[in-house]
Amino acid sequence: MIQRIQTLYLFLAFLLSIGLVFLFDLWIDIAGQQFSMLALFEKDEITLKLIPILFVVSGVLSLISILLFKNRKNQFVLNRLNILANLIILGVLIYFLLITTELPIENVSSEKGIGTFIPLVVIALLVMANRAIHKDENLVKSVDRLR
């Protein structure tokens, strides 16, 4: 389990989804209001509360995928679901970045925080983990053919 590279990729995706996202701001709007994960729970809009929930779901899916190291097919499927969850997170974040940006006013826009790019990094890590899982699966199949 630990000696496989996909475990490292999945653990990094877990740390990014659960840990780092709560340390950094997602974005700062025109009024200077910072949007962090804990501040999103205080908002009235349900879609804003959806962002931290999806980040936690993404982290939990990564952790479950690590624990399913013996069943590579289920691990592969869970990673695909996790990629889908991160794409939804990315879509919601882009939507709110565009809403908080005043388009008619030039030189004034919301500032993106590093937390906005975390879903992209997590997606890249999950894709690399899926490639490694696929390589392991092909290796096991080739060894089974030799028997």
C-alpha positions as CSV (number, residue, x, y, z in Angstrom):
1,M,0.0,0.0,0.0
2,I,2.5,2.6,1.1
3,Q,5.2,1.6,-1.4
4,R,3.0,2.4,-4.4
5,I,3.2,5.8,-6.0
6,Q,-0.5,6.2,-6.3
7,T,-0.8,6.1,-2.5
8,L,1.5,9.1,-2.4
9,Y,-0.6,11.0,-5.0
10,L,-3.8,10.2,-3.2
11,F,-2.4,11.2,0.2
12,L,-1.3,14.6,-1.3
13,A,-4.8,15.0,-2.8
14,F,-6.2,14.3,0.7
15,L,-3.9,16.8,2.3
16,L,-4.8,19.5,-0.2
17,S,-8.5,18.9,0.0
18,I,-8.8,18.7,3.8
19,G,-5.8,20.6,5.1
20,L,-4.5,23.4,2.9
21,V,-7.9,24.6,1.7
22,F,-8.7,25.7,5.2
23,L,-5.5,27.7,5.6
24,F,-5.7,29.8,2.4
25,D,-8.4,32.2,1.2
26,L,-10.4,31.2,-1.9
27,W,-10.8,34.8,-3.2
28,I,-11.1,38.4,-2.1
29,D,-14.0,40.4,-3.6
30,I,-14.1,44.1,-4.6
31,A,-15.2,45.3,-1.2
32,G,-12.1,43.6,0.3
33,Q,-14.1,40.8,1.9
34,Q,-12.1,37.6,2.2
35,F,-13.8,34.3,1.4
36,S,-12.2,31.4,3.3
37,M,-13.6,28.0,3.9
38,L,-14.8,28.7,7.4
39,A,-16.3,32.0,6.4
40,L,-18.4,30.2,3.7
41,F,-20.3,28.3,6.3
42,E,-21.6,31.6,7.7
43,K,-23.0,32.8,4.4
44,D,-26.7,32.5,3.7
45,E,-26.4,31.0,0.2
46,I,-26.5,27.2,0.0
47,T,-24.2,27.1,-3.0
48,L,-21.5,28.9,-0.9
49,K,-21.9,26.3,1.8
50,L,-21.6,23.6,-0.8
51,I,-17.9,24.5,-1.6
52,P,-16.4,23.4,1.8
53,I,-18.7,20.4,1.9
54,L,-17.4,19.2,-1.5
55,F,-13.8,19.8,-0.4
56,V,-14.4,17.5,2.6
57,V,-16.1,15.0,0.4
58,S,-13.1,15.1,-2.0
59,G,-10.7,14.5,0.9
60,V,-12.8,11.6,2.3
61,L,-12.9,10.0,-1.2
62,S,-9.1,10.2,-1.4
63,L,-8.7,8.6,2.0
64,I,-11.2,5.8,1.1
65,S,-9.4,5.3,-2.1
66,I,-6.1,4.9,-0.3
67,L,-7.7,2.3,2.0
68,L,-9.0,0.3,-1.0
69,F,-5.5,-0.6,-2.2
70,K,-6.4,-4.2,-2.7
71,N,-9.2,-3.5,-5.0
72,R,-7.8,-1.4,-7.9
73,K,-11.0,-1.3,-9.9
74,N,-12.9,0.3,-7.1
75,Q,-10.0,2.6,-6.4
76,F,-10.0,3.7,-10.0
77,V,-13.8,4.4,-9.9
78,L,-13.5,6.3,-6.6
79,N,-10.8,8.5,-8.2
80,R,-13.0,9.3,-11.1
81,L,-15.8,10.3,-8.7
82,N,-13.3,12.4,-6.9
83,I,-12.3,14.1,-10.1
84,L,-15.9,14.8,-10.9
85,A,-16.4,16.3,-7.4
86,N,-13.3,18.6,-7.9
87,L,-14.7,19.6,-11.3
88,I,-17.9,20.7,-9.6
89,I,-15.9,22.6,-7.0
90,L,-14.0,24.3,-9.7
91,G,-17.1,25.2,-11.6
92,V,-18.8,26.7,-8.5
93,L,-15.6,28.6,-7.6
94,I,-15.4,30.1,-11.1
95,Y,-19.1,31.0,-11.0
96,F,-18.6,32.9,-7.8
97,L,-15.4,34.5,-9.0
98,L,-17.3,35.8,-12.0
99,I,-20.3,37.0,-10.0
100,T,-18.1,38.9,-7.5
101,T,-16.2,40.6,-10.4
102,E,-17.7,43.8,-11.6
103,L,-17.4,43.5,-15.3
104,P,-18.3,47.1,-16.5
105,I,-15.7,48.7,-14.2
106,E,-12.1,48.5,-15.5
107,N,-9.1,47.7,-13.3
108,V,-11.4,46.5,-10.5
109,S,-11.9,42.8,-10.0
110,S,-11.9,40.2,-7.4
111,E,-8.5,38.7,-6.5
112,K,-8.1,35.0,-6.7
113,G,-6.6,33.3,-3.7
114,I,-4.4,30.2,-3.8
115,G,-7.4,28.1,-2.6
116,T,-9.0,28.6,-6.0
117,F,-6.3,26.6,-7.7
118,I,-6.4,23.7,-5.3
119,P,-9.0,21.7,-7.2
120,L,-6.8,21.9,-10.3
121,V,-3.8,20.5,-8.4
122,V,-6.0,17.8,-6.8
123,I,-7.4,16.8,-10.3
124,A,-3.8,16.5,-11.6
125,L,-2.8,14.3,-8.7
126,L,-5.9,12.1,-9.1
127,V,-5.2,11.7,-12.8
128,M,-1.6,10.7,-12.1
129,A,-2.9,8.2,-9.4
130,N,-5.3,6.7,-12.0
131,R,-2.5,6.2,-14.4
132,A,-0.4,4.5,-11.8
133,I,-3.4,2.3,-10.8
134,H,-3.9,1.4,-14.5
135,K,-0.2,0.5,-14.8
136,D,-0.5,-1.8,-11.8
137,E,-3.6,-3.4,-13.1
138,N,-1.8,-4.1,-16.5
139,L,1.2,-5.5,-14.7
140,V,-1.0,-7.9,-12.7
141,K,-2.8,-9.0,-15.8
142,S,0.5,-9.7,-17.6
143,V,1.8,-11.8,-14.8
144,D,-1.5,-13.7,-14.7
145,R,-1.1,-14.5,-18.4
146,L,2.4,-16.0,-17.8
147,R,1.1,-18.5,-15.2
